[in-house]
Amino acid sequence: MNKRKLSYEEQINHLKSKGILFNKVSDTEALEYLKLNNNFFKLKSYRKNFNKTKAKDQYVHLEFAYLSDLAIIDTRLRMIILEMALNIEHFTKVNLIQKITDSDTEDGYKIVHDYINSLRDAGQASLKKELDKSLHSPYCKDMFQKYKANMPVWVFIELISFGTYIYFYLFCAKRFNDSSMRKVGFLLKKVKTVRNAAAHNNCIINELKKKDNTHKPSKCLQNALTGIGISRNTQRKKLANEPIEQILTCFYSYKLLVASPGMQKHMAYILDEFKTRLYREFTYADNLLIKSTFDLLTKIIEVWVPLRQP
């Protein structure tokens, strides 16, 4: 049975019925926020980061203003993830092309041919369908038409999706017997997942309580966290949350792979502003779950992508 659509006034009343408070934001301000800035379904998802009373099923010390604050922070984090992922993808491509260019046994064409032949029939058909989409792109059409009969690697990686690129990258890692590339390839899988969530505007910090991550965290990420003083106990708790693990993997991959000093400096400014924004409105002192997560992000930003004073 479909749930009845709620008016904006009814949405406010529904939140109140769950114990959500309007001390820091008035009913009128909240109503305007729901009309102009965010939708009810998305905003209320952040309530999952707060505790309830067992007796009355009411949220404890949860202000509407906390929900809107977390929504804004989440939006900024998604934008950071997107920019990081673009740069991570770019620099792994730069490094891959460098490796192929410097190789005496690679001509740039055979590696693409061999990759395609390594795929099963369904995989080849899927790749052909993906590449054929370039015919309808004003950005890739000419490139595809020029090279489709015999495609070099520097064209191939410009036409395929990030997901397909990761499979190709891992193929190259195996071809070169390069263990470092294999490790990077598995980092890229996690970067891709959180990048996709950010690109689809999914909330990524609205369920911090979840501890159902079935994927083993990267050993290099764990070692990097240990190296900056993050205890094994904290790692166990935080990495059990899959979105947090993927966010941290993205931050670590940026530190590891983005070689440009200019891009590092640019991202340091963005992250310094984000770090300040985390606690600008509220300290979240009475919510250890949120505060500990924000403290972890702050520590990582300060050590991995620091803003260096001129």
NUBA-271378 format. One line per 2 residues: number of its first residue (from 1); their letters; for each residue x, y, z of N, C-alpha, C. Coordinates in Angstrom, 1 decimal, decimal comma. Each point is the difference from the previous one (the first is absolute). Last residue first. Layout:
N
NUM	a	X/Y/Z/X/Y/Z/X/Y/Z | ...
//
This chain:
310
310	pq	52,6/29,6/3,0/1,1/0,5/-0,8/1,1/0,6/0,8 | -3,2/-4,0/1,8/0,0/1,4/-0,1/1,2/0,5/-0,8
308	rl	-2,9/-4,6/-0,4/1,3/0,5/0,4/0,0/1,5/-0,2 | -3,7/-4,1/0,7/0,1/1,3/-0,6/1,3/0,6/0,6
306	pv	-1,0/-5,4/-0,6/0,0/1,2/0,9/0,1/1,3/-0,8 | -1,2/-5,3/-0,5/-0,1/1,1/-1,0/0,1/1,4/0,8
304	wv	0,7/-4,1/2,4/0,2/-0,5/-1,4/-0,1/1,1/-1,0 | -0,5/1,0/4,8/1,2/-0,8/-0,2/0,3/-0,3/-1,5
302	ei	-4,0/2,3/1,6/1,2/0,8/0,5/1,3/-0,7/-0,3 | -4,2/-2,1/-1,1/0,3/1,2/-0,9/1,2/0,7/0,5
300	ik	-1,4/-3,7/2,6/0,5/-0,4/-1,3/0,3/1,2/-0,9 | -1,9/0,8/4,2/1,3/-0,5/0,1/0,6/-0,4/-1,3
298	tl	-4,5/1,3/0,1/0,8/1,1/0,3/1,5/-0,4/0,1 | -3,3/-3,3/-0,4/0,1/0,7/-1,3/1,0/1,2/0,2
296	ld	-1,2/-2,3/3,9/0,8/-0,9/-0,9/0,3/0,7/-1,3 | -3,0/2,1/3,0/1,4/0,1/0,5/1,0/-0,8/-0,9
294	ft	-4,6/-0,3/-0,9/0,5/1,3/-0,4/1,4/0,2/0,5 | -2,2/-3,9/1,4/0,2/-0,1/-1,5/0,6/1,3/-0,5
292	sk	-1,2/-0,2/4,6/1,2/-0,8/-0,3/0,3/-0,2/-1,5 | -3,9/2,4/1,4/1,2/0,7/0,4/1,2/-0,8/-0,3
290	il	-4,3/-2,0/-0,7/0,3/1,1/-1,0/1,4/0,7/0,3 | -1,4/-3,3/3,1/0,1/-0,6/-1,4/0,3/1,0/-1,0
288	ln	-0,9/1,3/4,5/1,3/-0,5/-0,2/0,2/-0,6/-1,4 | -3,2/3,7/2,2/-0,2/-1,1/-1,0/1,4/-0,5/-0,3
286	da	-0,7/3,8/2,7/-0,9/-1,0/0,7/-0,3/-1,1/-1,0 | 2,7/3,7/-1,3/0,6/-0,5/1,2/-0,8/-1,1/0,6
284	yt	-0,2/3,0/-4,2/-0,5/-1,4/0,1/0,7/-0,7/1,2 | 0,2/4,7/-1,7/1,2/-0,8/0,4/-0,4/-1,5/0,0
282	fe	-2,0/4,2/-3,3/-0,2/-0,7/1,3/1,2/-0,9/0,3 | 0,1/3,3/-3,6/-1,3/0,3/0,6/-0,2/-0,7/1,3
280	ry	4,1/-0,5/-2,4/-0,3/1,4/0,0/-1,3/0,3/0,7 | 2,7/-4,2/-0,9/-0,5/0,4/1,3/-0,4/1,5/0,1
278	lr	1,3/-2,1/-4,2/-0,5/-1,1/0,8/-0,6/0,4/1,3 | 2,4/2,9/-3,1/-1,5/0,0/-0,1/-0,6/-1,1/0,8
276	tk	4,8/0,5/-0,4/-0,6/1,1/0,8/-1,5/-0,1/0,0 | 2,2/-2,9/-2,8/0,4/-0,4/1,4/-0,6/1,1/0,9
274	fe	-0,3/0,8/-4,6/-0,9/-1,1/0,4/0,2/-0,3/1,5 | 3,0/3,0/-2,0/-1,3/0,6/0,2/-1,1/-1,0/0,5
272	dl	4,2/-1,6/-1,1/0,2/0,8/1,2/-1,4/0,7/0,3 | 0,4/-2,5/-3,9/-0,1/-0,9/1,1/0,1/0,8/1,3
270	iy	0,7/2,2/-4,2/-1,4/-0,5/0,1/-0,2/-0,7/1,3 | 4,4/1,3/-0,9/-0,9/1,2/0,3/-1,5/-0,4/0,2
268	am	3,1/-3,3/-1,5/0,3/0,4/1,4/-0,9/1,2/0,5 | 0,0/-1,4/-4,6/-0,8/-0,9/0,9/0,2/0,3/1,4
266	hk	2,7/2,3/-3,0/-1,4/0,4/-0,3/-0,9/-0,8/0,9 | 4,5/-1,1/0,0/-0,2/1,3/0,7/-1,4/0,4/-0,1
264	qm	1,3/-3,8/-2,4/0,0/-0,3/1,4/-0,2/1,3/0,8 | 0,4/0,3/-4,6/-1,3/-0,6/0,4/-0,1/-0,3/1,5
262	gp	4,1/1,7/-1,7/-1,1/1,0/-0,2/-1,3/-0,5/0,4 | 3,8/-2,9/-0,1/0,0/0,9/1,1/-1,1/1,1/0,0
260	sa	-0,1/-5,0/-2,3/0,1/1,4/-0,3/0,0/0,9/1,2 | -0,7/-4,9/-0,3/1,4/0,4/0,1/0,1/1,5/-0,2
258	vl	-3,6/-4,0/1,6/-0,1/1,3/-0,7/1,4/0,7/0,3 | -0,9/-4,3/2,0/0,0/-0,1/-1,5/0,1/1,4/-0,7
256	lk	-0,3/-1,0/5,0/0,9/-1,0/-0,6/0,3/0,3/-1,5 | -3,3/2,5/2,5/1,4/0,2/0,6/1,0/-0,8/-0,7
254	ys	-4,4/-0,8/-1,1/0,3/1,3/-0,5/1,5/0,3/0,5 | -2,0/-3,9/1,6/0,4/-0,1/-1,4/0,4/1,3/-0,6
252	yf	-1,7/0,0/4,4/1,3/-0,7/-0,1/0,5/-0,1/-1,4 | -4,4/1,6/0,6/1,0/1,0/0,6/1,4/-0,6/-0,1
250	ct	-3,4/-2,9/-1,2/0,1/1,0/-1,0/1,0/1,1/0,5 | -1,1/-3,4/3,0/0,8/-0,6/-1,1/0,2/1,1/-1,1
248	li	-2,9/1,0/3,6/1,4/0,0/0,4/1,0/-0,5/-1,1 | -4,6/-0,2/-0,8/0,4/1,4/0,1/1,4/0,1/0,3
246	qe	-1,9/-4,3/0,1/0,2/0,5/-1,3/0,4/1,4/-0,1 | -1,1/-1,9/4,2/1,2/-0,6/-0,5/0,3/0,5/-1,4
244	ip	-4,0/1,4/1,9/1,2/0,7/0,7/1,3/-0,7/-0,6 | -4,1/-1,9/-1,4/0,2/1,3/-0,6/1,2/0,7/0,6
242	en	-1,1/-4,3/1,9/0,5/0,0/-1,4/0,2/1,4/-0,6 | 0,5/-1,7/5,1/-1,0/0,8/-0,7/0,5/0,2/-1,4
240	al	2,8/-2,0/3,0/-1,1/-1,0/-0,1/-1,2/0,7/-0,7 | 4,0/2,3/1,1/0,1/-0,7/-1,3/-1,1/-1,0/-0,1
238	kk	0,4/2,5/4,1/-0,3/0,8/-1,1/0,0/-0,7/-1,4 | 1,2/-2,4/4,1/-1,4/0,6/0,1/-0,4/0,8/-1,2
236	rq	4,4/-1,8/0,3/-1,0/-1,1/-0,1/-1,4/0,6/0,1 | 3,6/3,0/0,5/-0,1/-0,5/-1,4/-1,1/-1,1/-0,1
234	tn	1,0/1,6/4,3/-0,7/1,0/-0,8/-0,2/-0,4/-1,4 | 2,7/-2,8/2,6/-1,4/0,0/0,5/-0,9/1,0/-0,7
232	rs	4,7/-0,1/-0,8/-0,7/-1,1/-0,6/-1,4/-0,1/0,4 | 2,2/4,9/0,1/0,2/-1,3/0,7/-0,8/-1,1/-0,8
230	ig	2,5/4,5/-1,8/-1,4/-0,5/0,2/0,1/-1,4/0,5 | 3,8/2,9/-1,3/-0,4/-0,1/1,4/-1,4/-0,4/0,2
228	ig	2,7/0,3/-4,1/-0,3/1,4/0,5/-0,7/0,0/1,4 | 1,4/-4,1/-2,3/1,1/0,9/-0,1/-0,2/1,4/0,5
226	tl	-3,5/-3,3/-0,4/0,9/-0,3/1,1/1,1/1,0/0,1 | -2,7/0,2/-3,8/-0,7/0,5/1,2/0,8/-0,2/1,3
224	an	1,7/-1,9/-4,0/0,1/1,5/-0,1/-0,7/0,6/1,2 | -0,3/-4,6/-0,5/1,3/0,4/0,4/0,2/1,5/0,0
222	ql	-4,1/-1,7/-1,6/0,2/-0,3/1,5/1,3/0,4/0,5 | -0,7/0,2/-4,7/-0,8/1,0/0,7/0,1/-0,1/1,5
220	ck	2,0/-3,3/-2,6/0,7/1,2/-0,1/-0,7/1,2/0,6 | -2,1/-4,2/-0,3/1,0/-0,1/1,0/0,9/1,3/0,0
218	sp	-5,3/-0,2/-1,4/1,4/-0,2/-0,6/1,0/0,1/1,1 | -5,0/-1,8/1,1/0,7/1,2/-0,3/1,4/-0,2/-0,5
216	kh	-4,2/-3,4/-0,6/1,2/0,2/0,9/0,6/1,3/-0,4 | -5,3/-1,1/-0,4/1,2/0,0/-0,8/1,2/0,4/0,9
214	tn	-4,6/-0,2/1,4/0,4/-1,3/-0,3/1,3/-0,1/-0,8 | -2,8/3,6/3,5/0,9/-0,1/-1,1/0,5/-1,4/-0,2
212	dk	-3,2/2,2/3,3/-0,3/-1,2/-0,8/0,9/-0,1/-1,3 | -1,4/3,2/4,0/1,2/-0,7/0,1/0,0/-1,3/-0,8
210	kk	-2,8/5,2/0,9/0,1/-1,3/-0,7/1,4/-0,6/0,1 | -1,4/4,4/1,5/-0,1/-1,1/1,0/0,2/-1,3/-0,6
208	le	-0,1/4,2/-2,4/1,3/-0,2/0,6/-0,1/-1,2/1,0 | -2,9/2,3/-3,9/-0,2/-1,3/0,8/1,4/-0,4/0,6
206	ni	-0,6/3,9/-2,8/-1,3/0,0/0,7/-0,2/-1,3/0,8 | 3,6/2,0/-3,2/0,3/0,0/1,4/-1,3/-0,1/0,9
204	ic	0,0/0,1/-4,9/1,1/-0,9/0,3/0,4/0,0/1,5 | -4,3/1,0/-4,0/0,6/0,4/1,3/1,1/-1,0/0,4
202	nn	-1,1/1,0/-5,2/-0,5/-0,8/1,2/0,7/0,5/1,2 | 0,3/1,5/-4,8/-0,5/0,8/1,1/-0,6/-0,8/1,1
200	ha	2,5/-1,4/-4,1/-1,5/-0,2/0,0/-0,7/0,8/1,2 | 4,7/0,0/-0,4/-0,4/0,5/-1,3/-1,6/-0,1/-0,1
198	aa	2,2/-1,8/3,8/0,1/1,5/0,0/-0,6/0,5/-1,3 | 0,4/-4,6/0,3/-1,0/0,4/1,0/0,0/1,5/0,0
196	nr	3,3/-1,9/-2,6/-1,3/-0,2/-0,6/-1,1/0,5/0,9 | 4,4/0,0/1,7/-0,2/1,0/-1,0/-1,4/-0,1/-0,7
194	vt	1,3/-3,3/3,0/-0,4/1,2/0,7/-0,1/1,2/-0,9 | 1,4/-4,1/-1,9/-1,3/-0,2/0,7/-0,4/1,3/0,7
192	kv	4,3/-0,2/-2,1/-1,1/0,1/-1,0/-1,4/-0,1/0,7 | 3,9/-0,6/2,6/-0,1/1,4/-0,4/-1,2/0,2/-0,9
190	kk	1,3/-4,3/1,2/-0,7/0,6/1,1/-0,3/1,5/-0,3 | 2,5/-2,5/-3,1/-1,3/-0,6/0,0/-0,9/0,7/1,1
188	ll	4,7/1,0/-0,4/-0,9/0,7/-1,0/-1,4/-0,5/0,0 | 3,4/-2,1/2,6/-0,4/1,3/0,6/-1,0/0,7/-0,9
186	fg	1,9/-3,9/-1,6/-1,0/-0,3/1,0/-0,5/1,3/0,7 | 3,5/0,4/-3,1/-1,2/-0,4/-0,7/-1,1/-0,3/1,0
184	vk	4,4/0,9/1,6/-0,7/1,2/-0,4/-1,3/-0,4/-0,7 | 2,7/-3,5/1,2/-0,5/0,6/1,2/-0,8/1,3/-0,4
182	rm	2,2/-2,2/-3,5/-1,1/-0,8/0,5/-0,6/0,6/1,2 | 3,9/1,9/-1,7/-1,1/0,3/-0,8/-1,3/-0,8/0,4
180	ss	4,1/-1,0/2,1/-0,5/1,4/0,4/-1,2/0,4/-0,8 | 2,2/-4,1/-1,0/-0,8/-0,1/1,2/-0,5/1,4/0,5
178	dn	1,5/-2,0/-5,0/0,2/1,1/0,9/-0,9/0,0/1,2 | 0,8/-2,5/-4,5/0,3/-0,7/1,3/0,4/1,1/1,0
176	fr	-1,8/0,6/-4,5/1,4/0,5/0,4/0,5/-0,6/1,2 | -4,3/-1,3/-1,7/0,9/-0,1/-1,1/1,4/0,5/0,3
174	ka	-3,4/0,5/3,2/0,3/-1,4/-0,1/1,0/-0,2/-1,2 | -1,7/4,3/0,6/0,8/-0,3/1,2/0,5/-1,5/0,0
172	cf	-3,0/1,6/-3,3/1,4/0,5/-0,2/0,9/-0,4/1,1 | -4,6/-1,0/0,4/0,6/-0,8/-1,0/1,4/0,4/-0,3
170	ly	-2,4/2,7/2,9/0,4/-1,2/0,7/0,5/-1,1/-1,0 | -1,6/4,0/-1,8/1,1/0,3/0,9/0,5/-1,2/0,7
168	fy	-4,0/-0,2/-2,5/1,1/0,0/-0,9/1,3/0,3/0,8 | -4,0/0,1/2,4/0,3/-1,4/-0,5/1,2/0,0/-0,9
166	iy	-1,4/4,2/1,4/0,6/-0,7/1,1/0,3/-1,4/-0,4 | -2,3/2,7/-3,1/1,4/0,4/0,1/0,7/-0,8/1,1
164	tg	-4,6/-0,3/-0,5/0,7/-0,8/-1,0/1,5/0,2/0,1 | -2,7/2,7/2,7/-0,1/-1,4/0,4/0,7/-0,9/-0,9
162	fs	-0,4/4,6/-1,1/0,9/-0,2/1,2/0,0/-1,5/0,4 | -1,3/0,8/-5,1/-0,5/0,5/1,3/1,1/-0,3/1,1
160	il	1,4/0,7/-5,2/-0,7/-1,0/0,8/-0,4/0,7/1,4 | 2,5/2,3/-3,6/-1,3/-0,3/-0,4/-0,8/-1,0/0,9
158	ei	4,7/1,5/0,5/-0,8/1,2/-0,1/-1,5/-0,3/-0,3 | 3,4/-3,3/0,0/-0,3/0,3/1,4/-0,8/1,3/0,1
156	fv	1,4/-1,6/-4,4/-0,9/-1,0/0,7/-0,4/0,5/1,4 | 3,4/2,3/-2,5/-1,4/0,3/-0,5/-1,0/-0,9/0,8
154	wv	4,5/-0,7/0,7/-0,2/1,4/0,5/-1,3/0,5/-0,5 | 1,5/-4,4/-1,3/-0,4/0,1/1,4/-0,3/1,4/0,5
152	pm	-0,7/-1,4/-5,2/1,1/0,0/1,0/-0,5/0,2/1,4 | -2,6/-2,2/-4,5/0,0/1,0/1,1/1,2/-0,1/0,9
150	na	-2,4/-1,2/-4,9/1,3/-0,4/0,6/0,3/1,0/1,1 | -4,1/0,3/-2,3/0,5/-1,2/-0,6/1,3/-0,6/0,6
148	ky	-2,2/4,2/1,4/-0,7/-1,2/0,4/0,5/-1,3/-0,6 | 1,4/5,0/-0,2/0,9/-1,1/0,5/-0,8/-1,3/0,3
146	kq	-2,0/4,1/-1,9/1,4/0,0/-0,5/0,8/-1,2/0,4 | -4,4/0,9/1,7/-0,1/-0,3/-1,4/1,4/-0,1/-0,6
144	fm	-0,3/1,4/4,5/-0,4/-1,4/-0,2/0,0/-0,4/-1,4 | 0,8/4,5/1,1/1,1/-0,9/0,4/-0,3/-1,5/-0,2
142	dk	-3,4/3,2/-0,9/1,1/0,1/-1,0/1,2/-0,9/0,4 | -3,7/0,3/3,1/-0,4/-0,5/-1,3/1,2/-0,1/-1,0
140	cy	-0,3/1,9/4,7/0,8/-1,2/-0,3/-0,3/-0,5/-1,4 | -2,2/3,8/2,1/1,3/0,1/0,5/0,9/-1,1/-0,5
138	ps	-4,7/0,5/-0,9/0,7/1,1/-0,7/1,4/0,1/0,4 | -3,1/-4,6/-0,1/0,6/1,0/0,9/0,7/1,1/-0,7
136	hl	-2,0/-4,2/-1,6/-1,1/1,0/0,3/0,5/1,1/0,9 | 2,7/-3,7/-1,4/-0,5/0,5/-1,2/-1,0/1,1/0,2
134	sk	1,9/-2,7/3,5/0,8/1,2/-0,3/-0,5/0,7/-1,3 | -1,7/-4,2/1,7/-0,7/1,2/0,5/0,8/1,3/-0,3
132	dl	1,8/-4,4/-0,9/-0,9/0,5/-1,0/-0,8/1,3/0,4 | 2,7/-2,5/3,1/0,8/0,8/-0,9/-0,8/0,7/-1,1
130	ek	-2,1/-3,1/3,0/0,5/1,2/0,7/0,7/1,0/-0,9 | -1,3/-4,2/-1,7/-1,2/0,9/0,2/0,4/1,3/0,7
128	kl	3,3/-3,3/-0,4/-0,3/0,5/-1,3/-1,2/1,0/0,1 | 1,1/-2,5/3,8/1,0/1,1/-0,3/-0,3/0,6/-1,3
126	sa	-2,6/-3,6/1,2/-0,3/1,1/0,9/0,9/1,2/-0,3 | 0,8/-4,1/-2,3/-1,3/0,7/-0,5/-0,3/1,2/0,9
124	qg	3,6/-2,7/1,4/0,3/0,7/-1,3/-1,2/0,8/-0,5 | -0,7/-2,8/3,7/0,8/1,2/0,4/0,4/0,8/-1,2
122	ad	-2,3/-4,1/-0,6/-0,9/1,0/0,5/0,8/1,3/0,4 | 2,5/-3,7/-1,6/-0,8/0,6/-1,1/-1,0/1,1/0,6
120	rl	4,4/-0,7/2,8/-0,9/-0,9/-0,6/-0,9/0,7/-1,0 | 5,0/1,8/1,0/-1,4/0,0/0,5/-0,8/-1,1/-0,7
118	sn	4,5/1,1/-1,1/0,0/-0,7/1,3/-1,4/-0,1/0,6 | 1,1/2,4/-4,1/0,0/-1,4/-0,2/0,0/-0,8/1,3
116	iy	0,4/4,7/0,2/-1,3/-0,4/-0,6/-0,1/-1,5/-0,2 | 4,1/1,7/1,5/-1,0/0,1/1,0/-1,4/-0,4/-0,5
114	dh	3,6/0,1/-3,0/0,1/-1,2/0,9/-1,0/0,1/1,1 | 0,4/3,7/-3,0/-0,5/-1,2/-0,7/0,0/-1,2/0,9
112	vi	1,9/3,9/1,6/-1,5/0,1/-0,1/-0,6/-1,2/-0,7 | 4,6/0,2/0,3/-0,5/-0,1/1,4/-1,5/0,1/0,0
110	ky	2,5/0,8/-4,0/-0,2/-1,4/0,3/-0,6/-0,2/1,4 | 1,2/4,4/-1,5/-1,1/-0,6/-0,7/-0,3/-1,4/0,4
108	gd	3,8/2,6/1,6/-1,2/0,8/0,3/-1,3/-0,5/-0,7 | 4,6/-1,9/0,2/-0,1/1,0/-1,1/-1,3/0,9/0,2
106	et	3,7/-3,2/3,2/-1,3/0,4/-0,3/0,0/1,1/-1,1 | 3,9/-2,0/2,0/-0,7/-1,1/-0,6/-1,5/0,3/-0,3
104	ds	3,5/2,8/2,1/0,5/-0,4/-1,3/-0,8/-1,1/-0,7 | -1,5/4,1/3,7/0,2/-1,5/-0,2/0,5/-0,2/-1,4
102	dt	-1,5/4,3/1,8/1,4/-0,3/0,4/0,4/-1,5/-0,3 | -4,5/1,7/-0,7/0,9/0,7/-0,9/1,5/-0,4/0,3
100	ik	-3,4/-1,7/2,8/0,0/-0,7/-1,3/0,9/0,7/-1,0 | -0,4/1,8/4,3/0,6/-1,3/0,1/0,0/-0,7/-1,3
98	qi	-2,1/4,2/0,3/1,5/0,1/0,2/0,6/-1,4/0,0 | -4,6/0,2/0,0/0,5/0,4/-1,3/1,5/0,1/0,0
96	ln	-2,2/-0,7/4,1/-0,1/-1,2/-0,9/0,6/0,3/-1,3 | -0,3/3,6/3,1/1,0/-1,0/0,4/0,0/-1,2/-0,9
94	vk	-3,3/3,2/-0,7/1,3/0,6/-0,3/1,1/-1,0/0,3 | -4,3/-1,1/1,3/0,1/-0,1/-1,4/1,4/0,5/-0,5
92	tf	-1,2/0,5/4,5/0,3/-1,4/-0,3/0,2/-0,3/-1,5 | -1,3/4,3/1,5/1,4/-0,3/0,2/0,4/-1,4/-0,1
90	he	-4,6/1,5/-0,7/0,9/0,6/-0,9/1,5/-0,4/0,2 | -3,4/-1,4/3,1/-0,1/-0,7/-1,3/1,0/0,6/-1,0
88	in	-0,3/2,2/4,1/0,6/-1,4/0,2/0,0/-0,7/-1,4 | -2,2/4,1/0,1/1,5/0,2/0,0/0,7/-1,4/0,2
86	la	-4,7/0,2/0,2/0,4/0,4/-1,3/1,5/0,1/-0,1 | -1,9/-0,9/4,2/-0,1/-1,1/-0,8/0,4/0,3/-1,5
84	me	-0,3/3,5/3,3/1,1/-0,9/0,3/0,1/-1,2/-1,0 | -3,7/3,0/-0,3/1,3/0,6/-0,5/1,2/-0,9/0,3
82	li	-4,2/-1,4/1,7/0,0/0,0/-1,5/1,3/0,6/-0,5 | -0,6/0,0/4,7/0,2/-1,3/-0,5/0,0/-0,1/-1,6
80	im	-1,1/4,1/2,1/1,4/-0,3/0,2/0,3/-1,4/-0,5 | -4,5/1,2/0,1/0,7/0,8/-1,0/1,5/-0,2/0,0
78	rl	-2,7/-2,0/3,3/-0,2/-0,6/-1,3/0,7/0,7/-1,1 | 0,1/1,9/4,3/0,8/-1,2/0,0/-0,2/-0,7/-1,4
76	rt	-2,8/3,6/1,0/1,4/0,5/-0,3/1,0/-1,2/-0,1 | -4,5/-1,0/1,1/0,1/0,6/-1,3/1,4/0,4/-0,4
74	di	-0,9/-1,4/4,5/0,0/-1,1/-1,0/0,1/0,5/-1,4 | -0,5/3,2/3,3/1,3/-0,6/0,1/0,2/-1,2/-1,0
72	ia	-4,3/2,0/0,5/0,9/0,9/-0,7/1,5/-0,6/0,0 | -3,3/-2,3/2,3/-0,3/-0,1/-1,4/0,9/0,9/-0,8
70	ld	0,2/0,1/4,7/0,6/-1,2/-0,5/-0,3/-0,2/-1,5 | -2,1/3,6/2,2/1,5/0,2/0,0/0,7/-1,2/-0,5
68	sl	-4,7/-0,2/0,5/0,3/0,9/-1,1/1,6/0,2/-0,1 | -1,7/-2,5/3,7/-0,2/-0,7/-1,3/0,4/0,8/-1,2
66	ya	0,1/1,9/4,3/1,1/-1,0/-0,2/-0,1/-0,7/-1,3 | -3,4/3,1/1,3/1,2/0,7/-0,4/1,2/-1,0/-0,2
64	fe	-4,1/-1,4/2,0/-0,1/0,1/-1,5/1,2/0,6/-0,6 | 0,6/-2,5/4,7/-0,5/1,3/-0,5/-0,2/-0,1/-1,6
62	lh	0,6/-3,6/4,4/0,1/0,2/-1,4/-0,7/1,2/-0,5 | 0,5/-2,5/4,5/0,8/1,3/-0,3/0,2/0,1/-1,5
60	vy	-2,1/-4,4/0,6/0,6/0,7/1,2/0,8/1,1/-0,4 | -4,5/-2,9/-2,2/1,4/0,4/-0,1/0,5/0,8/1,1
58	qd	-4,0/-3,7/0,4/0,3/1,4/-0,4/1,5/0,2/-0,1 | -2,9/-3,9/1,5/0,4/0,0/-1,4/0,1/1,4/-0,5
56	ka	-1,1/-1,7/4,6/-0,9/0,8/-0,8/0,3/0,1/-1,5 | 2,7/-2,7/3,2/-1,4/0,0/0,5/-1,0/0,6/-1,0
54	kt	4,8/0,0/-0,6/-0,6/-1,4/-0,2/-1,5/0,1/0,3 | 2,9/4,1/-1,9/-0,4/-0,5/1,3/-0,7/-1,4/-0,3
52	kn	3,7/1,9/-3,5/-1,4/0,1/0,4/-0,1/-0,5/1,4 | 4,3/2,2/-3,2/-0,6/-1,0/0,8/-1,4/0,2/0,3
50	fn	3,0/1,5/-4,5/-0,3/0,4/1,3/-0,7/-1,1/0,8 | 1,3/0,0/-4,7/1,2/0,3/0,7/-0,2/0,3/1,5
48	kr	-3,5/-0,5/-3,3/0,6/-1,3/0,3/1,3/0,1/0,8 | -2,4/3,7/-2,0/-0,5/-0,3/1,3/0,6/-1,4/0,5
46	ys	0,4/1,9/-4,5/1,1/0,2/0,9/-0,3/-0,2/1,5 | -3,2/-0,3/-3,7/0,9/-1,2/0,1/1,1/0,2/0,9
44	kl	-3,3/3,4/-1,2/-0,2/-0,8/1,2/0,8/-1,2/0,1 | 0,3/2,9/-3,8/0,4/0,7/1,2/-0,1/-0,9/1,2
42	kf	-1,6/-1,4/-4,2/1,4/0,0/0,0/0,5/0,6/1,4 | -4,6/-0,1/-0,9/0,5/-1,4/0,1/1,5/0,0/0,1
40	fn	-2,2/4,3/-0,6/-0,3/-0,7/1,3/0,6/-1,3/0,1 | 2,3/3,6/-3,2/-1,3/-0,7/0,1/-0,1/-0,8/1,3
38	nn	2,6/4,9/-1,3/0,2/-1,4/0,0/-1,4/-0,7/0,1 | 0,6/4,8/-0,7/1,4/-0,4/0,1/0,2/-1,6/0,0
36	lk	-4,3/2,8/-0,2/1,0/0,6/-0,9/1,3/-0,6/-0,1 | -3,9/-1,4/2,8/-0,6/0,4/-1,3/1,1/0,4/-1,0
34	ly	1,1/-1,2/4,5/-0,6/-1,1/-0,7/-0,5/0,3/-1,4 | 1,4/3,5/2,8/1,2/-0,8/-0,3/-0,5/-1,2/-0,9
32	el	-3,3/2,8/1,9/0,7/0,6/-1,2/1,2/-0,8/-0,4 | -2,1/-1,4/3,9/-0,9/-0,2/-1,1/0,6/0,6/-1,3
30	ae	2,2/0,8/4,0/0,2/-1,4/-0,4/-0,9/-0,3/-1,2 | -0,3/4,2/2,0/1,3/-0,1/-0,6/0,2/-1,5/-0,6
28	td	-3,9/0,9/2,6/-0,1/0,7/-1,3/1,3/-0,1/-0,7 | -0,2/-1,8/4,3/-0,8/-0,8/-0,9/-0,1/0,6/-1,4
26	sv	4,4/1,2/2,8/-1,5/0,1/0,2/-0,7/-0,9/-1,0 | 5,0/-0,7/2,2/-0,7/0,4/-1,2/-1,5/0,1/0,2
24	kn	2,7/-1,2/3,6/1,0/0,8/-0,7/-0,5/0,5/-1,4 | -2,8/-2,8/2,8/0,5/1,1/0,9/1,0/0,9/-0,7
22	fl	-2,9/-4,2/-1,1/0,0/1,2/-0,8/0,4/1,2/0,9 | 0,2/-5,9/0,0/-0,2/1,3/0,6/0,2/1,1/-1,0
20	ig	-1,5/-5,6/0,1/0,9/1,0/-0,6/-0,4/1,4/0,4 | -2,3/-4,3/1,0/0,8/0,6/1,0/1,0/1,0/-0,5
18	ks	-3,6/-2,4/-2,4/1,1/-0,9/0,3/1,0/0,6/1,0 | -3,8/2,4/-1,5/-0,5/-1,2/0,6/1,1/-1,0/0,3
16	kl	1,0/4,0/-2,4/-0,2/0,3/1,4/-0,6/-1,3/0,7 | 0,6/-0,2/-4,6/1,3/0,1/0,7/-0,2/0,2/1,5
14	hn	-3,9/0,2/-2,6/0,5/-1,4/0,0/1,4/0,0/0,7 | -1,9/4,1/-0,9/-0,7/-0,6/1,1/0,5/-1,5/0,2
12	iq	1,6/2,5/-3,7/0,5/0,6/1,3/-0,6/-0,8/1,2 | -1,7/-1,1/-4,2/1,4/-0,5/0,1/0,6/0,5/1,3
10	ee	-4,2/1,6/-1,2/-0,1/-1,3/0,5/1,4/-0,6/0,2 | -0,3/4,2/-2,1/-0,4/0,1/1,4/-0,1/-1,4/0,7
8	ys	0,8/0,2/-4,7/1,2/0,4/0,8/-0,3/0,2/1,5 | -2,9/-3,7/-2,5/0,3/1,5/-0,3/1,2/0,4/0,8
6	lk	-0,7/-5,2/-1,5/-0,2/1,0/1,1/0,2/1,4/-0,6 | -1,7/-5,1/-2,1/0,9/1,2/-0,1/-0,3/1,0/1,1
4	rk	-0,9/-5,3/0,6/-0,7/1,2/-0,4/1,1/1,1/-0,1 | 1,0/-5,3/-0,9/-0,1/1,0/1,1/-0,5/1,3/-0,5
2	nm	-1,0/-5,0/-2,2/0,8/1,2/0,0/-0,2/0,9/1,2 | -0,4/-5,5/-0,3/-0,8/1,2/0,0/0,9/1,3/0,0
//
